[in-house]
Amino acid sequence: MRRLLHDLKILILANLWLVPVLAGLVGALFYFVAPPPPMHARLATGAAGGGYHAFAERLRAELEKDGFELELVPSQGSQDNLARLVDGSVELALVQSGQEQSLDAQQRDRLAGLGVMYREPLWLFTGRKVRFERLADLMKLRLAIGSPNSGTQAVTAALLQANRIAPADYPERWQALGGSRAAEALIEGRLDAAFFVGPAENPLIQRLAAEHRVRLVGLRRIDAYLARLPYLSRLEVGEGMLDLAHNTPNRAIATLGPVATLVAGEDFHPSLTPLILEAARKVLENGSLLDPAGSYPQRPPRSLATLPEAEYYYAKGLPILQRYLPFRIASLADRYIILAIPLVLLLFPLFKAIGPIYQWRIRARIYRWYKHLREIDQQLYQGSLDGELGAQIERLETLEDELARIEVPLSYSSELYELHMHLRYMIERLYAVQRRRLAAQ
């Protein structure tokens, strides 16, 4: 055991040159690898109590399980969310599909869609005695078209524009109201009709569905709208779907709606994409009243660029390491593995060189002594040792003593013993020459 430890010590000492080489390679690995993704992001959510905010709360709770902090930033609605993304005050935002078309090409290029989270139906509630067939019938009614810069007003305006009803043609009785204020005015009879956008489970939509003083009406000519507004989608709402007790709606209806899209700004770290999307999948895995389980998230609209990380997620799911390791560990491992591959390729020739270099270093300890023997042998041949025989004999005997202290691995002992014999042989030769010369005198 002692001999094994001795040989190991020699092996380590003979290859100490590897230490600075490995240190340099590891230092380069840490220098060139990108820093780990931040475990914090800001998400613009819209007004508190809205559908976006409710979804964001669930998403934040799910991300907390992975140690990720999602800061919710209230806003005035979808258009405000887009503005915050463009100016960099948030990294993420929930945006109603179609809103991105209000941006110029340069601004849109700075954004990327992560995915569609759910559909947002457009609901039209009217008073019980109001007769409604087509959107043109709303011209004579007291109507809430959604609060300024809201997603509700954007969808409403698009539908009205498709009917060639421009903002300049809006009657004075129409009001830019939305949310709970519009709901209260409709229930109290201060409005004849009001538009709302949000999930079927939204508390405000559920409240209106249970209110006997209002009724939910459907839209007609859905295909004509979809042909002109491709960012919208058809939604079929079965009888009693919103409220069975009050049978809302009282018959199957159809409506339109955009989709809630999670959009990332240019400051968003792409490596966070699978973490965010997997958390969204878990939040949405049970579906909703209108969306079957497991339907979302889905690929974002084509009007937005899609991050490669999002494309990978929709095609193959989570990256392999993140399926088995916590996000922080998997993310670091994934980033270092990419740069570790060229490092390993560089190490292969280095480790292959260990054996030959080790042999050379050990044998060098032995062979360097032959230099002295070679010099004496040449001097003997040339006859130039006449007055130096005693000094050379003393020198070689000193070398013999030093040689006894040389340490080599057991496998190289034969070469060391050969050197001992050769050294003793040369000493004996010099003694023989010295004796001959003394006898000649």
C-alpha positions in Angstrom: 0.0 0.0 0.0 2.8 2.4 0.9 4.5 1.6 -2.4 1.3 2.3 -4.3 0.9 5.7 -2.6 4.5 6.4 -3.4 4.0 5.6 -7.1 0.8 7.7 -7.1 2.7 10.6 -5.6 5.3 10.4 -8.4 2.6 10.2 -11.0 1.0 13.4 -9.7 4.3 15.3 -9.5 5.2 14.2 -13.0 2.0 15.6 -14.4 1.7 18.9 -12.5 1.8 20.7 -15.8 -1.8 19.6 -16.3 -3.0 21.9 -13.4 -2.5 25.2 -15.2 -3.8 23.8 -18.4 -7.0 22.5 -16.8 -7.4 25.7 -14.8 -7.1 27.7 -18.0 -9.7 25.6 -19.8 -12.1 25.7 -16.9 -11.7 29.4 -16.6 -12.5 29.8 -20.3 -15.6 27.7 -19.9 -16.9 29.9 -17.1 -15.9 33.1 -19.0 -17.6 32.3 -22.2 -20.7 30.5 -20.9 -23.8 32.8 -20.8 -25.0 33.8 -17.3 -27.9 31.8 -15.8 -31.4 33.1 -16.6 -32.8 35.4 -13.9 -35.4 33.9 -11.6 -37.6 37.0 -11.7 -39.8 38.7 -14.4 -42.5 41.3 -14.6 -45.9 40.5 -16.1 -48.4 43.2 -17.2 -51.8 41.8 -16.3 -54.5 44.4 -16.9 -56.9 45.6 -14.2 -57.3 43.7 -10.9 -60.3 41.5 -11.0 -60.1 41.0 -14.7 -59.5 37.7 -16.6 -55.9 38.5 -17.2 -55.2 39.2 -13.6 -56.9 36.0 -12.4 -54.9 33.9 -14.8 -51.7 35.7 -13.8 -52.3 35.0 -10.1 -52.5 31.3 -10.8 -49.5 31.4 -13.0 -47.5 33.2 -10.3 -48.5 30.6 -7.7 -47.4 27.8 -10.0 -44.0 29.4 -10.8 -43.3 29.9 -7.1 -43.1 26.1 -6.8 -39.9 26.3 -8.9 -38.5 29.3 -7.0 -39.4 31.7 -9.8 -40.8 35.1 -8.8 -43.4 36.6 -11.2 -44.2 40.2 -10.4 -47.6 41.2 -11.5 -47.9 44.7 -12.9 -51.5 46.0 -13.1 -52.3 48.0 -16.2 -55.2 49.6 -18.1 -55.7 46.8 -20.5 -54.2 45.0 -23.5 -53.0 48.1 -25.4 -51.3 49.4 -22.2 -49.7 46.0 -21.9 -48.2 46.3 -25.4 -46.9 49.8 -24.6 -45.2 48.5 -21.5 -43.6 45.7 -23.4 -42.3 48.0 -26.1 -40.8 50.5 -23.6 -39.2 47.7 -21.6 -41.0 48.3 -18.3 -42.1 44.6 -18.2 -40.7 41.5 -19.7 -44.0 39.7 -20.2 -47.6 40.7 -20.9 -50.9 39.2 -21.7 -52.2 40.7 -24.9 -55.4 40.2 -26.8 -54.8 38.9 -30.3 -55.0 41.5 -33.0 -53.7 44.3 -30.7 -50.2 43.8 -32.1 -51.4 45.1 -35.4 -51.5 48.6 -33.9 -47.7 48.5 -33.7 -45.3 49.4 -36.5 -43.0 46.8 -37.9 -40.0 47.9 -35.9 -41.9 47.7 -32.6 -43.4 44.3 -33.5 -40.0 42.9 -34.3 -39.0 43.5 -30.7 -41.7 41.2 -29.4 -42.1 37.5 -29.5 -45.1 35.3 -28.8 -44.8 32.6 -26.2 -48.2 31.1 -26.7 -52.0 31.4 -26.7 -53.2 30.8 -23.1 -57.0 30.7 -23.7 -59.9 32.1 -25.7 -61.6 35.4 -24.7 -65.2 35.4 -25.8 -67.0 38.6 -26.7 -70.2 38.8 -24.6 -73.1 41.0 -25.5 -75.6 41.5 -22.7 -78.8 43.5 -23.2 -81.8 44.4 -21.2 -84.6 41.9 -21.1 -86.9 44.0 -23.3 -84.3 45.0 -25.9 -84.7 43.5 -29.3 -81.4 42.7 -31.1 -80.7 41.0 -34.4 -77.7 42.7 -35.9 -75.0 45.2 -34.8 -76.7 48.0 -36.6 -79.6 47.6 -34.1 -77.2 49.0 -31.5 -77.2 52.4 -33.0 -80.4 53.4 -31.3 -79.4 51.9 -27.9 -77.5 53.1 -24.9 -74.4 51.0 -25.3 -71.1 50.4 -23.4 -68.4 49.7 -25.9 -65.6 49.1 -23.4 -63.2 51.4 -21.5 -60.6 53.4 -23.4 -57.6 51.4 -24.6 -59.2 48.1 -23.4 -59.4 44.9 -25.3 -63.2 45.1 -25.2 -63.2 48.4 -27.0 -60.7 47.1 -29.6 -62.8 44.1 -30.5 -66.0 46.1 -30.5 -64.5 48.8 -32.7 -63.2 46.1 -35.1 -66.7 44.5 -35.4 -68.4 47.9 -35.9 -65.8 48.9 -38.5 -66.5 45.7 -40.4 -70.1 47.0 -40.5 -68.8 50.4 -41.7 -69.6 52.1 -38.5 -66.6 54.3 -37.7 -65.9 56.0 -34.4 -67.1 59.3 -36.0 -70.5 57.7 -36.5 -70.9 56.5 -32.9 -74.1 58.0 -31.3 -73.7 60.2 -28.3 -75.6 57.7 -26.2 -72.7 55.2 -26.6 -70.3 55.2 -23.6 -66.7 54.2 -23.2 -67.4 52.1 -20.2 -66.3 48.6 -19.3 -66.0 46.1 -16.5 -68.0 46.5 -13.3 -69.1 50.1 -14.1 -70.7 48.9 -17.3 -72.3 45.9 -15.6 -73.8 48.1 -12.8 -75.2 50.5 -15.3 -76.7 47.7 -17.4 -78.3 46.0 -14.4 -79.7 49.3 -13.1 -81.2 50.1 -16.5 -78.9 53.1 -17.3 -77.7 51.1 -20.3 -79.5 49.0 -22.8 -76.6 46.8 -23.8 -72.9 46.4 -23.1 -70.0 44.4 -24.5 -67.6 42.5 -22.3 -64.6 40.4 -23.1 -63.3 37.7 -20.7 -63.4 34.0 -19.9 -66.7 32.3 -19.1 -65.6 31.8 -15.5 -64.9 35.5 -14.9 -66.8 36.6 -11.8 -68.3 39.6 -13.7 -69.5 37.4 -16.6 -70.9 34.9 -14.0 -72.7 37.7 -12.2 -74.4 38.9 -15.4 -75.3 35.4 -16.4 -77.1 35.0 -13.1 -78.9 38.4 -13.3 -82.6 38.1 -14.3 -82.7 41.7 -15.5 -80.3 41.1 -18.4 -79.9 38.4 -21.1 -77.0 37.1 -23.2 -77.4 37.4 -27.0 -75.4 35.8 -29.7 -73.9 37.2 -32.9 -74.9 36.3 -36.4 -72.8 36.2 -39.6 -69.9 34.8 -37.8 -68.2 33.5 -41.0 -68.4 37.0 -42.5 -66.6 38.5 -39.5 -63.9 35.8 -39.5 -63.1 36.4 -43.1 -62.4 40.0 -42.3 -60.9 39.6 -38.8 -58.8 36.5 -38.9 -57.3 37.0 -35.5 -60.8 36.2 -34.0 -62.2 32.8 -33.6 -65.7 31.2 -33.4 -67.1 30.1 -30.0 -70.1 28.0 -29.6 -71.9 28.5 -26.3 -74.4 25.8 -25.5 -77.7 26.3 -23.7 -77.2 26.9 -20.0 -73.4 26.8 -20.4 -72.8 30.0 -18.3 -75.4 29.3 -15.7 -77.5 26.2 -15.5 -79.7 27.5 -12.7 -80.8 30.5 -14.7 -80.4 28.7 -18.1 -77.9 31.3 -19.5 -78.0 31.4 -22.4 -81.5 30.1 -22.9 -80.5 28.6 -26.3 -77.3 27.7 -28.0 -75.6 30.8 -29.4 -72.4 31.7 -31.3 -70.1 34.5 -30.6 -66.6 35.7 -31.6 -63.5 36.3 -29.5 -59.8 36.9 -29.6 -57.3 34.8 -27.8 -55.2 35.8 -24.8 -51.6 35.6 -25.9 -48.5 35.7 -23.6 -46.0 38.0 -25.3 -42.4 38.5 -24.4 -40.4 41.7 -24.8 -36.8 42.0 -26.0 -35.5 41.9 -22.3 -37.1 38.5 -21.7 -34.5 35.7 -21.2 -35.4 33.0 -23.8 -34.2 30.2 -21.5 -37.2 30.9 -19.2 -39.6 30.0 -22.0 -40.1 26.2 -21.1 -40.4 27.1 -17.4 -43.2 29.7 -18.1 -45.0 27.5 -20.7 -44.9 24.4 -18.5 -46.4 26.4 -15.6 -49.1 27.7 -17.9 -49.9 24.1 -19.0 -50.4 23.0 -15.4 -52.6 26.0 -14.7 -54.7 25.3 -17.8 -54.6 21.5 -17.8 -58.2 21.1 -16.5 -59.6 23.3 -19.2 -62.6 25.6 -18.7 -66.3 25.8 -19.5 -65.5 26.5 -23.2 -62.0 25.0 -23.6 -61.5 21.2 -23.3 -58.8 20.0 -20.9 -55.3 20.0 -22.2 -56.1 22.4 -25.1 -53.8 25.2 -24.0 -51.2 26.7 -24.3 -51.0 26.7 -28.0 -48.6 28.3 -30.6 -48.9 32.0 -30.8 -50.5 33.9 -33.7 -48.4 34.1 -36.9 -48.5 37.9 -36.6 -45.8 37.6 -33.9 -42.4 35.9 -34.1 -42.0 32.8 -32.1 -39.0 32.1 -30.0 -37.1 28.9 -30.9 -37.4 27.7 -27.3 -41.2 28.0 -27.7 -41.2 26.1 -31.0 -39.2 23.3 -29.3 -41.6 23.1 -26.4 -44.7 22.8 -28.7 -42.9 20.2 -30.8 -41.2 18.1 -28.1 -42.2 19.3 -24.7 -39.7 20.2 -22.0 -36.0 20.0 -22.7 -34.6 16.6 -21.5 -32.8 17.8 -18.5 -35.7 19.9 -17.2 -37.9 16.7 -17.3 -35.8 15.2 -14.5 -34.0 18.1 -12.7 -35.2 21.4 -11.1 -35.1 24.3 -13.5 -32.1 26.0 -11.9 -29.9 22.9 -12.0 -31.1 21.9 -15.5 -30.6 25.3 -16.9 -27.1 25.6 -15.6 -26.2 22.0 -16.7 -27.7 22.6 -20.2 -25.6 25.8 -20.7 -22.4 24.3 -19.4 -22.8 21.0 -21.4 -22.8 23.0 -24.6 -19.4 24.5 -23.9 -18.1 21.4 -22.1 -18.2 19.4 -25.4 -15.3 21.4 -27.0 -13.5 21.3 -23.6 -13.7 17.5 -23.6 -12.5 17.4 -27.2 -9.5 19.4 -26.1 -8.9 17.2 -23.1 -8.7 14.0 -25.1 -5.3 14.7 -26.7 -4.1 16.1 -23.3 -5.0 12.9 -21.5 -3.5 10.8 -24.3 -0.3 12.7 -23.8 -0.1 11.9 -20.1 1.3 8.4 -20.6 4.1 9.3 -23.0 5.0 12.5 -21.0 4.9 10.5 -17.7 7.3 7.9 -19.2 9.6 10.7 -20.5 9.6 12.5 -17.1 10.4 9.4 -15.2 13.1 8.2 -17.6 14.6 11.7 -17.7 15.3 11.3 -14.0 17.4 8.2 -14.9 18.8 9.2 -18.3 20.2 12.5 -17.3 22.9 10.7 -15.3 24.1 9.1 -18.4 25.3 12.5 -19.6 28.1 12.3 -17.1 29.0 8.8 -18.1 29.0 9.7 -21.7 31.3 12.7 -21.1 33.8 10.5 -19.2 33.7 7.8 -21.8 34.6 10.3 -24.5 37.4 11.8 -22.4 38.8 8.3 -21.9 38.7 7.7 -25.6 40.4 11.0 -26.4 43.0 10.4 -23.6 42.2 13.7 -21.9 41.8 12.4 -18.3 45.5 12.2 -17.4 45.4 14.6 -14.4 41.7 14.2 -13.5 41.3 10.5 -12.8 41.0 11.0 -9.0 38.6 13.9 -9.4 36.4 12.0 -11.8 36.3 8.9 -9.6 35.3 11.1 -6.6 32.7 12.8 -8.8 31.2 9.5 -9.9 31.1 8.0 -6.4 29.3 11.2 -5.3 26.8 10.7 -8.1 26.4 7.1 -7.0 25.4 8.2 -3.5 23.0 10.7 -5.0 21.5 8.1 -7.3 20.6 6.0 -4.3 18.2 8.7 -3.3 16.4 8.9 -6.6 12.7 7.7 -6.4 11.0 6.1 -9.4 7.9 3.9 -9.7 8.4 0.2 -9.2 7.8 -0.5 -12.9 10.9 1.6 -13.7 13.2 0.1 -11.1 15.0 -2.1 -13.7 16.2 0.9 -15.6 17.4 2.5 -12.3 19.4 -0.6 -11.4 20.9 -0.7 -14.9 22.1 2.9 -14.3 23.7 1.7 -11.0 25.5 -1.0 -12.8 26.7 1.3 -15.6 27.9 3.9 -13.1 29.8 1.2 -11.1 31.2 -0.1 -14.3 32.6 3.3 -15.2 34.0 3.8 -11.7 35.8 0.4 -12.0 37.1 1.4 -15.4 38.6 4.6 -14.0 40.2 2.7 -11.1 41.7 0.3 -13.6 43.2 3.1 -15.7 44.5 4.7 -12.5 46.2 1.5 -11.4 47.8 1.0 -14.8 49.2 4.5 -14.7 50.5 4.1 -11.2 52.2 0.8 -12.2 53.7 2.4 -15.2 55.4 5.1 -13.1 
